[in-house]
């Protein structure tokens, strides 16, 4: 029911969502969120690093917690690591449920925790070279909403 | 006989390497043998420690055994 993957290569969000939707014909609603690399300023590339022993297990625990909190038919989390360019998909979250509110809440919850709690470190490449991105205060206040 | 230190995120740049094989033993003794500038960063208030993939709530008094992997995890910035 929970499909959680950490990928080194690019993925096709539309194809992922089509497969997920087809697998859950009994769901009354499917909510999805796609995060992509912003095309802005002088950023040439973005790299997400992970830590093998902890990143995917942490994402699986997050999916299990979402499934415990809301009545879901299915939950999909696909997350990239490695180097990406502007416009590349980074993360896709989709939640399927009988009624829409559970799906909205579960997808929102999963994204807030992926941003603030999952074991990823981000750096950007500009003409000046690579530099690490510090966490945003908003990411922590977003997570705090969930208690 | 060796244990491994793993440096995540910007700590990799500070260390100049993603990981380092060290002699097993007390963490304090290991840190004392590192570049002091790196040791200070590794002991930063916001750096979490994980031993063999498990987050440590109280990193005090760690003694690394042969084959142990100790990761230093700075604040995350993902998604």
Backbone of each chain as ProteinMPNN parsed JSONL, in Angstrom:
{"seq_chain_A": "XXXXXXXXXXXXXXXXXXXXXXXXXXXXXXXXXXXXXXXXXXXXXXXXXXXXXXXXXXXXXXXXXXXXXXXXXXXXXXXXXXXXXXXXXXXXXXXXXXXXXXXXXXXXXXXXXXXXXXXXXXXXXXXXXXXXXXXXXXXXXXXXXXX", "coords_chain_A": {"N_chain_A": [[0.82, -1.199, 0.0], [2.009, 1.167, 0.727], [4.24, 2.893, -1.23], [7.421, 3.526, -1.535], [10.195, 5.14, -2.694], [13.654, 5.748, -3.418], [15.501, 7.417, -5.693], [18.227, 7.314, -8.008], [18.203, 8.195, -10.545], [16.532, 10.19, -13.113], [12.925, 10.6, -13.017], [9.572, 10.009, -14.281], [7.019, 11.969, -13.536], [4.303, 12.044, -14.379], [3.843, 9.513, -15.444], [4.307, 7.981, -13.165], [2.21, 8.843, -11.544], [0.015, 8.052, -13.043], [0.24, 5.269, -12.936], [-0.029, 4.856, -10.202], [-2.61, 5.863, -9.752], [-4.118, 4.079, -11.302], [-3.76, 1.819, -9.8], [-5.376, 2.181, -7.656], [-8.36, 2.031, -7.831], [-10.561, 2.195, -6.18], [-10.338, 4.413, -4.642], [-11.667, 7.572, -3.761], [-10.489, 9.949, -4.131], [-7.414, 11.428, -5.186], [-4.562, 12.99, -4.134], [-1.835, 14.886, -5.155], [1.594, 15.966, -4.964], [4.157, 17.678, -6.576], [7.524, 18.331, -6.485], [9.945, 20.41, -7.938], [13.099, 21.327, -9.484], [13.806, 24.668, -9.18], [13.898, 27.051, -11.817], [15.941, 29.495, -11.665], [17.707, 32.577, -11.347], [21.204, 32.244, -11.174], [21.578, 29.581, -10.818], [22.948, 26.582, -11.727], [22.88, 23.856, -11.302], [21.568, 21.393, -9.035], [22.226, 19.456, -6.212], [21.292, 16.62, -4.396], [22.253, 15.03, -1.541], [22.34, 11.888, 0.18], [22.084, 9.553, 2.958], [22.861, 6.344, 2.963], [22.265, 4.224, 5.001], [20.194, 5.43, 6.443], [18.404, 7.205, 5.072], [16.382, 6.166, 3.195], [15.115, 4.217, 4.94], [14.094, 6.057, 6.835], [12.261, 7.492, 5.27], [10.446, 5.462, 4.744], [9.476, 4.971, 7.298], [8.201, 7.376, 7.734], [6.129, 7.237, 5.818], [4.704, 5.112, 6.888], [3.827, 6.26, 9.253], [2.132, 8.283, 8.269], [0.183, 6.662, 7.134], [-0.84, 5.548, 9.401], [-2.024, 7.704, 10.636], [-4.015, 8.669, 8.916], [-6.884, 7.597, 6.964], [-5.97, 5.84, 4.433], [-5.949, 4.665, 1.059], [-3.732, 4.278, -0.435], [-0.243, 5.25, -0.606], [2.205, 7.142, -2.126], [5.614, 7.792, -2.383], [8.157, 9.276, -4.048], [11.488, 10.019, -4.407], [14.24, 11.9, -5.466], [17.842, 11.508, -5.518], [21.178, 12.796, -5.953], [22.532, 14.612, -8.822], [20.742, 17.308, -10.31], [18.986, 19.263, -12.811], [17.589, 22.563, -13.654], [14.052, 22.496, -13.602], [13.902, 19.749, -13.376], [12.211, 16.951, -11.9], [12.05, 16.58, -8.368], [10.769, 15.491, -6.125], [7.923, 13.418, -5.644], [4.829, 13.138, -4.205], [2.004, 11.233, -3.517], [-1.274, 10.684, -2.402], [-3.882, 8.442, -1.841], [-7.285, 8.187, -1.132], [-10.478, 7.331, 0.355], [-12.065, 9.513, 0.869], [-11.55, 13.011, 0.22], [-10.259, 14.683, 2.167], [-8.541, 13.226, 3.849], [-6.57, 12.477, 2.042], [-5.51, 14.95, 1.174], [-4.446, 15.89, 3.636], [-2.596, 13.877, 4.318], [-0.723, 13.993, 2.232], [0.263, 16.577, 2.539], [1.336, 16.439, 5.126], [3.323, 14.481, 4.673], [5.032, 15.851, 2.881], [5.865, 18.092, 4.441], [7.37, 16.775, 6.364], [9.271, 15.45, 4.82], [10.733, 17.63, 3.95], [11.791, 18.737, 6.296], [12.787, 16.797, 7.985], [13.731, 14.483, 6.823], [16.633, 12.624, 5.754], [18.405, 14.373, 3.965], [20.731, 16.344, 2.162], [21.347, 19.414, 0.654], [22.92, 20.939, -2.11], [23.923, 23.694, -4.199], [24.932, 24.615, -7.495], [26.641, 27.303, -8.807], [28.088, 29.88, -10.913], [30.141, 30.436, -9.244], [30.787, 28.07, -8.112], [30.13, 25.082, -6.07], [27.787, 25.285, -3.364], [26.582, 24.665, -0.049], [23.182, 24.353, 1.01], [21.48, 25.915, 3.576], [19.088, 24.87, 6.081], [15.683, 26.103, 5.972], [13.96, 28.305, 8.164], [11.212, 28.233, 7.985], [10.676, 25.642, 7.207], [10.839, 24.179, 9.519], [8.858, 25.334, 11.121], [6.692, 24.65, 9.583], [6.62, 21.867, 9.897], [6.083, 21.722, 12.584], [3.39, 22.19, 12.79], [2.11, 19.784, 12.864], [2.286, 18.547, 15.292]], "CA_chain_A": [[0.0, 0.0, 0.0], [2.928, 2.3, 0.689], [5.261, 2.718, -2.262], [8.42, 4.535, -1.179], [11.419, 4.874, -3.457], [14.709, 6.749, -3.476], [16.035, 7.14, -7.023], [19.446, 8.011, -8.455], [17.985, 8.666, -11.916], [15.319, 10.97, -13.347], [11.682, 9.837, -13.126], [8.489, 10.667, -15.014], [5.934, 12.106, -12.551], [2.995, 11.735, -14.968], [3.743, 8.052, -15.538], [4.189, 7.475, -11.785], [0.876, 9.154, -11.048], [-0.932, 7.216, -13.79], [0.342, 3.908, -12.389], [-0.581, 4.904, -8.84], [-4.063, 6.046, -9.884], [-4.689, 2.823, -11.814], [-3.666, 0.792, -8.752], [-6.312, 2.485, -6.57], [-9.645, 2.4, -8.44], [-11.595, 2.41, -5.163], [-10.14, 5.699, -3.974], [-12.513, 8.638, -4.296], [-9.664, 11.11, -4.446], [-5.959, 11.295, -5.133], [-3.887, 14.284, -4.033], [-0.408, 14.715, -5.414], [2.466, 17.132, -4.936], [5.407, 17.497, -7.299], [8.543, 19.353, -6.256], [10.921, 20.405, -9.025], [14.195, 22.279, -9.349], [13.446, 25.997, -9.693], [14.769, 27.712, -12.791], [16.049, 30.873, -11.169], [19.02, 33.185, -11.172], [22.383, 31.668, -11.808], [21.76, 28.203, -10.366], [23.144, 25.687, -12.871], [22.549, 22.486, -10.917], [21.274, 21.155, -7.631], [22.532, 18.073, -5.854], [20.812, 16.139, -3.109], [22.992, 13.9, -0.993], [21.605, 11.131, 1.186], [22.926, 8.637, 3.727], [22.264, 5.04, 2.683], [21.651, 3.468, 6.099], [19.111, 6.116, 7.153], [17.465, 8.05, 4.315], [15.196, 5.414, 2.763], [14.365, 3.733, 6.121], [13.36, 7.184, 7.423], [11.113, 7.785, 4.402], [9.464, 4.378, 4.939], [8.84, 5.202, 8.607], [7.304, 8.52, 7.531], [4.95, 6.736, 5.107], [3.937, 4.289, 7.832], [3.175, 7.179, 10.193], [1.01, 8.911, 7.551], [-0.86, 5.645, 6.973], [-1.427, 5.334, 10.72], [-2.82, 8.874, 11.024], [-5.167, 8.918, 8.039], [-7.435, 6.424, 6.287], [-5.476, 5.921, 3.058], [-5.91, 3.461, 0.223], [-2.352, 4.123, -0.897], [0.626, 6.415, -0.466], [3.386, 7.046, -2.993], [6.665, 8.797, -2.198], [9.312, 9.053, -4.923], [12.413, 11.115, -4.114], [15.535, 11.825, -6.134], [19.086, 12.027, -4.988], [22.111, 13.032, -7.051], [22.542, 15.935, -9.455], [19.565, 17.632, -11.122], [19.014, 20.576, -13.447], [16.337, 23.313, -13.572], [12.891, 21.827, -14.173], [13.872, 18.311, -13.082], [11.434, 16.569, -10.72], [12.816, 16.173, -7.185], [9.965, 14.64, -5.236], [6.499, 13.252, -5.94], [4.042, 12.498, -3.149], [0.591, 11.082, -3.868], [-2.064, 9.957, -1.406], [-5.198, 8.03, -2.333], [-8.175, 7.858, -0.021], [-11.897, 7.251, 0.022], [-12.552, 10.905, 0.89], [-10.413, 13.842, -0.146], [-9.511, 15.359, 3.228], [-7.445, 12.366, 4.304], [-5.499, 12.506, 1.033], [-4.855, 16.263, 1.27], [-3.677, 15.985, 4.878], [-1.468, 12.939, 4.307], [0.295, 14.487, 1.299], [0.828, 17.768, 3.172], [2.139, 15.909, 6.231], [4.515, 13.81, 4.124], [5.948, 16.865, 2.335], [6.474, 18.866, 5.529], [8.383, 15.955, 7.037], [10.383, 15.219, 3.885], [11.542, 18.843, 3.893], [12.422, 19.165, 7.545], [13.193, 15.711, 8.864], [14.369, 13.376, 6.107], [18.089, 12.764, 5.734], [18.913, 14.882, 2.687], [21.509, 17.577, 2.22], [21.229, 20.003, -0.678], [23.86, 21.988, -2.488], [23.658, 24.304, -5.494], [26.097, 25.016, -8.266], [26.561, 28.546, -9.577], [29.381, 30.15, -11.549], [31.147, 30.49, -8.181], [31.044, 26.717, -7.617], [29.08, 24.457, -5.262], [27.662, 25.682, -1.967], [25.531, 23.939, 0.67], [21.999, 25.133, 1.355], [21.082, 25.768, 4.98], [17.637, 24.696, 6.216], [14.881, 27.308, 6.164], [13.193, 28.292, 9.42], [9.818, 27.883, 7.675], [10.526, 24.194, 7.115], [10.618, 23.653, 10.867], [7.544, 25.759, 11.606], [5.709, 23.854, 8.837], [6.528, 20.55, 10.511], [5.533, 21.863, 13.939], [1.925, 22.2, 12.714], [1.541, 18.431, 12.962], [2.366, 18.089, 16.679]], "C_chain_A": [[0.862, 1.26, 0.0], [4.06, 1.995, -0.28], [6.265, 3.862, -2.075], [9.725, 4.211, -1.885], [12.372, 6.066, -3.436], [15.497, 6.46, -4.749], [17.276, 7.961, -7.34], [19.252, 8.642, -9.831], [16.664, 9.43, -12.026], [14.088, 10.062, -13.406], [10.625, 10.692, -13.821], [7.279, 10.776, -14.079], [4.567, 11.725, -13.117], [2.796, 10.225, -15.048], [3.581, 7.438, -14.148], [2.766, 7.659, -11.27], [-0.18, 8.3, -11.749], [-0.941, 5.797, -13.234], [-0.319, 3.836, -11.015], [-2.11, 4.994, -8.887], [-4.738, 4.744, -10.327], [-4.713, 1.741, -10.738], [-4.702, 1.007, -7.644], [-7.67, 2.933, -7.114], [-10.727, 2.689, -7.402], [-11.456, 3.731, -4.427], [-11.054, 6.744, -4.611], [-11.704, 9.851, -4.688], [-8.184, 10.794, -4.335], [-5.367, 12.694, -5.149], [-2.412, 14.05, -4.294], [0.32, 16.053, -5.304], [3.742, 16.781, -5.684], [6.34, 18.659, -6.958], [9.571, 19.266, -7.367], [11.995, 21.455, -8.785], [13.77, 23.595, -9.984], [14.44, 26.453, -10.761], [14.871, 29.161, -12.357], [17.507, 31.299, -11.128], [20.119, 32.428, -11.882], [22.634, 30.233, -11.345], [21.821, 27.266, -11.577], [22.723, 24.259, -12.556], [22.294, 22.426, -9.428], [21.624, 19.699, -7.354], [21.963, 17.757, -4.49], [21.645, 14.937, -2.718], [22.112, 13.179, 0.025], [22.593, 10.254, 1.947], [22.257, 7.265, 3.703], [21.583, 4.352, 3.861], [20.425, 4.133, 6.708], [18.054, 6.78, 6.277], [16.212, 7.285, 3.893], [14.427, 4.819, 3.954], [13.545, 4.844, 6.788], [12.128, 7.541, 6.61], [10.031, 6.713, 4.572], [8.733, 4.535, 6.268], [7.843, 6.362, 8.51], [6.01, 8.064, 6.839], [4.073, 5.908, 6.041], [3.185, 5.178, 8.818], [1.967, 7.884, 9.53], [-0.152, 7.923, 7.42], [-1.569, 5.349, 8.296], [-2.389, 6.48, 11.078], [-4.077, 9.065, 10.19], [-5.613, 7.635, 7.351], [-7.065, 6.511, 4.807], [-5.643, 4.588, 2.348], [-4.492, 3.207, -0.261], [-1.576, 5.409, -0.697], [1.884, 6.168, -1.299], [4.368, 8.163, -2.621], [7.84, 8.4, -3.089], [10.24, 10.249, -4.74], [13.735, 10.867, -4.827], [16.683, 12.067, -5.167], [20.009, 12.19, -6.185], [21.934, 14.412, -7.652], [21.34, 16.109, -10.37], [19.713, 19.031, -11.718], [17.667, 21.268, -13.311], [15.199, 22.575, -14.28], [12.815, 20.337, -13.88], [13.001, 18.037, -11.855], [12.367, 16.136, -9.582], [12.029, 15.159, -6.367], [8.524, 14.597, -5.729], [5.864, 12.525, -4.759], [2.614, 12.393, -3.656], [-0.093, 10.239, -2.8], [-3.437, 9.675, -1.991], [-6.069, 7.663, -1.141], [-9.62, 7.869, -0.497], [-12.477, 8.663, -0.077], [-11.367, 11.86, 0.842], [-9.606, 14.384, 1.024], [-8.351, 14.522, 3.747], [-6.269, 12.437, 3.332], [-4.761, 13.849, 1.062], [-3.931, 16.304, 2.485], [-2.435, 15.092, 4.826], [-0.353, 13.432, 3.384], [1.017, 15.696, 1.892], [1.787, 17.368, 4.296], [3.441, 15.293, 5.704], [5.512, 14.838, 3.596], [6.622, 17.673, 3.434], [7.581, 18.07, 6.204], [9.549, 15.61, 6.113], [11.325, 16.421, 3.868], [12.376, 19.052, 5.152], [13.079, 18.05, 8.324], [13.937, 14.595, 8.132], [15.843, 13.679, 5.886], [18.588, 13.088, 4.328], [19.679, 16.169, 2.951], [21.628, 18.106, 0.798], [22.361, 20.994, -0.921], [23.559, 22.448, -3.909], [24.96, 24.67, -6.168], [25.789, 26.313, -9.017], [27.93, 28.737, -10.233], [30.501, 30.145, -10.513], [31.479, 29.102, -7.627], [29.881, 26.202, -6.779], [29.016, 25.103, -3.883], [26.445, 24.995, -1.333], [24.405, 24.875, 1.048], [21.628, 24.849, 2.814], [19.571, 25.582, 5.05], [16.933, 26.029, 6.424], [14.093, 27.181, 7.461], [11.75, 27.853, 9.164], [9.623, 26.366, 7.62], [10.219, 23.601, 8.491], [9.261, 24.084, 11.422], [6.437, 25.005, 10.862], [5.517, 22.494, 9.509], [5.834, 20.624, 11.869], [4.004, 21.876, 13.944], [1.32, 20.842, 13.046], [1.648, 17.845, 14.367], [3.186, 16.849, 16.87]], "O_chain_A": [[0.523, 2.269, -0.618], [4.745, 0.979, -0.164], [5.987, 5.012, -2.415], [10.292, 3.135, -1.696], [11.954, 7.224, -3.437], [16.094, 5.392, -4.881], [17.37, 9.138, -6.991], [20.024, 9.508, -10.242], [15.798, 9.333, -11.157], [14.189, 8.898, -13.795], [10.756, 11.911, -13.937], [6.588, 9.783, -13.851], [3.751, 11.14, -12.404], [1.713, 9.718, -14.757], [2.814, 6.492, -13.968], [2.19, 6.766, -10.649], [-1.153, 7.875, -11.126], [-2.003, 5.193, -13.077], [-1.057, 2.901, -10.704], [-2.809, 4.293, -8.155], [-5.784, 4.359, -9.803], [-5.569, 0.857, -10.754], [-4.895, 0.138, -6.795], [-8.088, 4.069, -6.892], [-11.711, 3.36, -7.712], [-12.347, 4.126, -3.675], [-11.199, 6.799, -5.832], [-12.156, 10.685, -5.473], [-7.762, 9.996, -3.499], [-5.631, 13.484, -6.055], [-1.808, 13.136, -3.732], [-0.258, 17.118, -5.522], [4.336, 15.726, -5.461], [5.982, 19.825, -7.124], [10.025, 18.174, -7.708], [11.814, 22.365, -7.975], [13.42, 23.645, -11.163], [15.65, 26.27, -10.629], [13.986, 29.965, -12.648], [18.409, 30.492, -10.904], [19.98, 32.026, -13.037], [23.749, 29.723, -11.457], [20.867, 27.17, -12.35], [22.263, 23.533, -13.437], [22.737, 23.282, -8.663], [21.347, 18.819, -8.17], [22.127, 18.524, -3.542], [21.736, 13.956, -3.455], [21.246, 13.788, 0.653], [23.782, 10.213, 1.628], [21.223, 7.052, 4.337], [20.431, 3.933, 3.739], [19.674, 3.473, 7.426], [16.906, 6.907, 6.704], [15.098, 7.709, 4.201], [13.2, 4.905, 3.981], [12.43, 4.601, 7.25], [11.077, 7.854, 7.168], [8.839, 7.022, 4.546], [7.534, 4.272, 6.364], [6.778, 6.33, 9.126], [4.918, 8.468, 7.24], [2.846, 5.993, 5.989], [2.044, 4.888, 9.177], [0.92, 8.055, 10.155], [-1.316, 8.293, 7.572], [-2.735, 4.955, 8.316], [-3.415, 6.27, 11.724], [-5.088, 9.561, 10.687], [-4.827, 6.704, 7.176], [-7.751, 7.168, 4.024], [-5.499, 3.523, 2.949], [-4.095, 2.061, -0.471], [-2.143, 6.499, -0.627], [2.532, 5.127, -1.188], [3.992, 9.333, -2.553], [8.44, 7.339, -2.916], [9.806, 11.389, -4.907], [14.276, 9.762, -4.794], [16.53, 12.734, -4.143], [19.675, 11.777, -7.296], [21.274, 15.276, -7.074], [20.961, 15.197, -11.105], [20.457, 19.867, -11.206], [16.694, 20.638, -12.896], [15.356, 22.093, -15.402], [11.776, 19.717, -14.11], [13.04, 18.792, -10.883], [13.344, 15.421, -9.803], [12.547, 14.115, -5.972], [7.976, 15.606, -6.174], [6.302, 11.444, -4.366], [2.07, 13.368, -4.173], [0.435, 9.22, -2.354], [-4.074, 10.559, -2.564], [-5.646, 6.922, -0.254], [-9.94, 8.345, -1.586], [-13.265, 8.97, -0.972], [-10.297, 11.55, 1.366], [-8.39, 14.536, 0.908], [-7.288, 15.062, 4.053], [-5.111, 12.454, 3.75], [-3.533, 13.885, 0.983], [-2.772, 16.704, 2.376], [-1.352, 15.504, 5.241], [0.826, 13.305, 3.712], [2.235, 15.823, 1.764], [2.897, 17.89, 4.401], [4.521, 15.558, 6.231], [6.712, 14.711, 3.837], [7.827, 17.916, 3.368], [8.614, 18.628, 6.574], [10.687, 15.49, 6.568], [12.543, 16.27, 3.785], [13.525, 19.489, 5.083], [13.856, 18.319, 9.24], [14.69, 13.843, 8.751], [16.251, 14.84, 5.837], [19.107, 12.234, 3.609], [19.334, 16.963, 3.826], [21.958, 17.372, -0.134], [22.712, 21.786, -0.045], [23.013, 21.697, -4.717], [25.955, 24.99, -5.517], [24.812, 26.403, -9.759], [28.81, 27.884, -10.128], [31.66, 29.888, -10.84], [32.353, 28.969, -6.771], [28.797, 26.787, -6.767], [30.047, 25.432, -3.296], [25.425, 24.774, -1.986], [24.631, 26.042, 1.368], [21.483, 23.696, 3.222], [18.845, 26.072, 4.185], [17.506, 26.967, 6.98], [13.621, 26.101, 7.815], [11.135, 27.192, 10.002], [8.548, 25.86, 7.942], [9.447, 22.651, 8.615], [8.589, 23.311, 12.106], [5.374, 24.746, 11.425], [4.389, 22.027, 9.67], [5.098, 19.716, 12.257], [3.385, 21.608, 14.974], [0.163, 20.753, 13.458], [1.147, 16.747, 14.609], [3.326, 16.368, 17.994]]}, "seq_chain_B": "XXXXXXXXXXXXXXXXXXXXXXXXXXXXXXXXXXXXXXXXXXXXXXXXXXXXXXXXXXXXXXXXXXXXXXXXXXXXXXX", "coords_chain_B": {"N_chain_B": [[41.571, -4.043, 12.28], [39.242, -1.59, 12.355], [37.255, 1.383, 12.498], [34.661, 3.454, 11.12], [34.286, 6.861, 10.262], [31.717, 8.953, 9.121], [31.018, 11.712, 7.122], [28.475, 13.93, 6.6], [26.705, 16.093, 4.292], [27.679, 19.519, 4.472], [29.749, 18.951, 6.148], [31.367, 17.156, 4.923], [32.868, 18.721, 3.198], [34.285, 20.244, 5.038], [35.808, 18.269, 6.248], [37.147, 17.341, 4.071], [36.835, 14.903, 2.938], [34.544, 12.189, 2.283], [34.402, 10.084, 4.117], [36.19, 8.437, 6.791], [38.575, 6.159, 7.842], [39.215, 4.943, 11.047], [41.033, 4.163, 14.088], [39.476, 1.867, 16.282], [37.832, 2.792, 19.38], [37.409, 5.117, 22.173], [35.254, 7.858, 21.385], [36.025, 10.439, 22.093], [38.817, 10.273, 22.176], [39.347, 9.736, 19.506], [38.463, 12.07, 18.255], [40.239, 13.867, 19.295], [42.483, 13.371, 17.866], [41.959, 14.368, 15.38], [41.996, 17.092, 12.958], [41.748, 20.089, 14.701], [39.945, 22.092, 13.855], [38.085, 20.674, 12.361], [37.141, 18.896, 14.32], [35.818, 20.654, 16.057], [33.671, 21.467, 14.45], [32.366, 18.994, 14.127], [31.443, 18.535, 16.648], [29.489, 20.361, 16.873], [26.533, 22.049, 18.037], [24.228, 21.561, 16.555], [24.689, 19.296, 15.159], [23.858, 15.984, 14.574], [24.369, 12.598, 15.736], [24.844, 9.31, 14.432], [24.992, 5.908, 15.044], [25.952, 3.147, 13.32], [23.725, 3.493, 11.629], [21.679, 4.141, 13.358], [20.092, 6.707, 15.072], [21.581, 8.604, 17.652], [20.514, 9.439, 20.851], [21.802, 10.303, 23.091], [24.888, 11.142, 22.795], [27.059, 10.986, 24.455], [30.02, 9.476, 25.787], [30.548, 7.492, 23.826], [31.998, 4.535, 22.546], [33.795, 3.322, 19.946], [33.629, 0.257, 18.22], [35.341, -2.407, 16.437], [34.54, -2.269, 13.036], [32.364, -0.601, 13.398], [30.253, 2.129, 12.318], [30.179, 5.523, 12.411], [28.168, 8.242, 11.957], [28.125, 11.698, 11.152], [25.713, 14.095, 11.223], [24.686, 16.959, 9.854], [22.282, 19.751, 10.083], [19.368, 19.019, 8.14], [18.481, 19.622, 4.687], [16.385, 19.174, 2.638], [14.157, 17.931, 0.043]], "CA_chain_B": [[40.656, -3.375, 13.214], [39.004, -0.184, 12.09], [35.897, 1.913, 12.5], [34.554, 4.467, 10.071], [33.537, 8.099, 10.497], [31.083, 9.423, 7.881], [30.714, 13.141, 7.227], [27.407, 14.26, 5.659], [26.462, 17.498, 3.957], [28.84, 20.404, 4.395], [30.854, 18.418, 6.953], [32.281, 16.499, 3.987], [33.802, 19.743, 2.711], [35.177, 20.616, 6.147], [36.733, 17.152, 6.463], [37.907, 17.086, 2.846], [36.609, 13.512, 2.538], [33.22, 11.746, 2.753], [34.521, 9.204, 5.276], [37.553, 8.292, 7.306], [38.807, 4.976, 8.685], [39.927, 5.303, 12.28], [41.212, 3.094, 15.079], [38.372, 1.793, 17.245], [38.139, 3.35, 20.696], [36.486, 6.181, 22.611], [35.095, 8.949, 20.418], [36.818, 11.598, 22.533], [40.21, 10.065, 21.776], [39.395, 9.857, 18.042], [38.321, 13.476, 17.884], [41.457, 14.582, 19.709], [43.527, 13.153, 16.853], [41.581, 15.041, 14.127], [42.217, 18.527, 12.844], [40.861, 20.742, 15.676], [38.869, 22.84, 13.175], [37.066, 19.675, 12.019], [36.554, 18.38, 15.569], [34.883, 21.671, 16.556], [32.458, 21.376, 13.609], [31.689, 17.718, 14.381], [30.816, 18.617, 17.97], [28.525, 21.472, 16.842], [25.278, 21.81, 18.753], [23.159, 21.104, 15.655], [25.11, 18.071, 14.468], [23.389, 14.747, 15.216], [25.24, 11.448, 15.513], [24.169, 8.022, 14.244], [25.914, 4.78, 15.108], [25.461, 2.03, 12.502], [22.417, 3.8, 11.06], [20.681, 4.484, 14.389], [20.322, 8.017, 15.658], [21.896, 8.558, 19.083], [19.903, 10.525, 21.619], [22.808, 10.796, 24.017], [26.153, 10.687, 22.212], [28.146, 10.978, 25.436], [30.639, 8.209, 26.169], [30.579, 6.468, 22.768], [33.244, 3.832, 22.257], [33.619, 2.64, 18.662], [34.201, -1.081, 18.106], [35.754, -2.786, 15.094], [33.422, -2.371, 12.098], [31.32, 0.411, 13.639], [30.206, 3.308, 11.445], [29.602, 6.666, 13.119], [27.88, 9.312, 10.992], [27.877, 13.045, 11.661], [24.615, 14.565, 10.394], [24.313, 18.354, 10.087], [20.86, 19.986, 9.801], [19.0, 18.587, 6.799], [17.913, 20.643, 3.781], [15.977, 18.333, 1.502], [12.848, 18.107, -0.567]], "C_chain_B": [[40.455, -1.928, 12.791], [37.517, 0.126, 12.204], [35.872, 3.029, 11.464], [33.765, 5.68, 10.573], [32.983, 8.552, 9.157], [30.642, 10.875, 8.083], [29.68, 13.52, 6.167], [27.344, 15.758, 5.406], [27.755, 18.3, 3.929], [30.017, 19.893, 5.231], [31.859, 17.677, 6.075], [33.325, 17.498, 3.466], [34.801, 20.144, 3.799], [36.24, 19.532, 6.342], [37.626, 16.916, 5.246], [37.768, 15.656, 2.347], [35.221, 13.085, 3.029], [33.296, 10.813, 3.97], [35.99, 8.968, 5.616], [37.628, 7.033, 8.155], [39.655, 5.381, 9.88], [40.121, 4.059, 13.143], [39.981, 3.056, 15.972], [38.807, 2.382, 18.588], [37.152, 4.437, 21.059], [36.448, 7.319, 21.609], [35.966, 10.15, 20.8], [38.265, 11.478, 22.071], [40.363, 10.211, 20.26], [39.368, 11.322, 17.624], [39.593, 14.261, 18.217], [42.568, 14.43, 18.672], [43.202, 13.837, 15.519], [42.034, 16.491, 14.139], [41.238, 19.243, 13.804], [39.707, 21.499, 15.023], [37.728, 21.894, 12.792], [36.363, 19.181, 13.286], [35.522, 19.357, 16.12], [33.568, 21.614, 15.775], [31.664, 20.11, 13.938], [30.937, 17.744, 15.706], [29.787, 19.743, 18.03], [27.188, 21.075, 17.437], [24.21, 21.192, 17.849], [23.542, 19.852, 14.866], [24.629, 16.854, 15.258], [24.345, 13.616, 14.864], [24.4, 10.188, 15.326], [25.227, 6.93, 14.233], [25.282, 3.606, 14.361], [24.008, 2.247, 12.045], [21.338, 4.135, 12.068], [21.067, 5.789, 15.063], [20.569, 7.888, 17.162], [21.221, 9.731, 19.786], [20.907, 11.131, 22.592], [24.178, 10.302, 23.558], [27.305, 10.625, 23.209], [28.697, 9.567, 25.653], [30.662, 7.126, 25.109], [31.973, 5.849, 22.667], [33.024, 3.028, 20.978], [34.342, 1.294, 18.677], [34.606, -1.322, 16.654], [34.509, -2.917, 14.209], [32.316, -1.35, 12.31], [31.418, 1.547, 12.618], [29.479, 4.42, 12.195], [29.435, 7.81, 12.134], [27.606, 10.621, 11.721], [26.912, 13.737, 10.706], [24.294, 16.031, 10.714], [22.831, 18.559, 9.778], [20.518, 19.659, 8.349], [18.411, 19.748, 5.993], [17.459, 19.938, 2.519], [14.735, 18.82, 0.792], [12.739, 19.074, -1.702]], "O_chain_B": [[41.386, -1.126, 12.858], [36.656, -0.737, 12.032], [36.913, 3.488, 10.994], [32.725, 5.543, 11.216], [33.701, 8.538, 8.157], [29.991, 11.217, 9.07], [29.964, 13.445, 4.971], [27.848, 16.57, 6.183], [28.784, 17.838, 3.436], [31.149, 20.343, 5.051], [33.038, 17.572, 6.413], [34.501, 17.166, 3.315], [35.984, 20.356, 3.534], [37.412, 19.829, 6.571], [38.72, 16.364, 5.366], [38.491, 15.236, 1.442], [34.763, 13.558, 4.069], [32.359, 10.759, 4.766], [36.892, 9.263, 4.832], [36.838, 6.857, 9.082], [40.67, 6.064, 9.746], [39.459, 3.04, 12.948], [39.488, 4.107, 16.381], [39.999, 2.458, 18.889], [36.173, 4.661, 20.348], [37.476, 7.702, 21.05], [36.566, 10.794, 19.939], [38.867, 12.457, 21.629], [41.367, 10.735, 19.779], [40.134, 11.758, 16.765], [39.967, 15.194, 17.507], [43.48, 15.254, 18.603], [44.049, 13.889, 14.627], [42.403, 17.041, 15.177], [40.03, 19.022, 13.723], [38.608, 21.544, 15.575], [36.555, 22.256, 12.882], [35.138, 19.064, 13.318], [34.467, 18.94, 16.597], [32.487, 21.702, 16.358], [30.436, 20.148, 14.019], [29.924, 17.064, 15.87], [29.268, 20.054, 19.102], [26.766, 19.922, 17.352], [23.387, 20.398, 18.306], [22.788, 19.407, 14.0], [24.939, 16.701, 16.439], [25.036, 13.656, 13.847], [23.372, 10.016, 15.98], [26.222, 7.012, 13.513], [24.207, 3.132, 14.728], [23.184, 1.332, 12.068], [20.196, 4.389, 11.686], [22.183, 5.963, 15.551], [19.861, 7.159, 17.858], [21.347, 10.878, 19.357], [20.862, 12.328, 22.879], [24.584, 9.187, 23.886], [28.418, 10.248, 22.84], [27.945, 8.594, 25.699], [30.782, 5.948, 25.444], [32.985, 6.549, 22.698], [32.161, 2.151, 20.936], [35.499, 1.196, 19.085], [34.261, -0.548, 15.762], [33.545, -3.587, 14.578], [31.414, -1.243, 11.479], [32.497, 1.879, 12.126], [28.314, 4.276, 12.567], [30.405, 8.294, 11.55], [26.948, 10.649, 12.761], [27.229, 13.947, 9.535], [23.689, 16.311, 11.749], [22.181, 17.648, 9.265], [21.28, 19.981, 7.438], [17.91, 20.723, 6.554], [18.069, 20.083, 1.46], [14.325, 19.973, 0.929], [11.653, 19.259, -2.253]]}, "name": "protein", "num_of_chains": 2, "seq": "XXXXXXXXXXXXXXXXXXXXXXXXXXXXXXXXXXXXXXXXXXXXXXXXXXXXXXXXXXXXXXXXXXXXXXXXXXXXXXXXXXXXXXXXXXXXXXXXXXXXXXXXXXXXXXXXXXXXXXXXXXXXXXXXXXXXXXXXXXXXXXXXXXXXXXXXXXXXXXXXXXXXXXXXXXXXXXXXXXXXXXXXXXXXXXXXXXXXXXXXXXXXXXXXXXXXXXXXXXXXXXXXXX"}
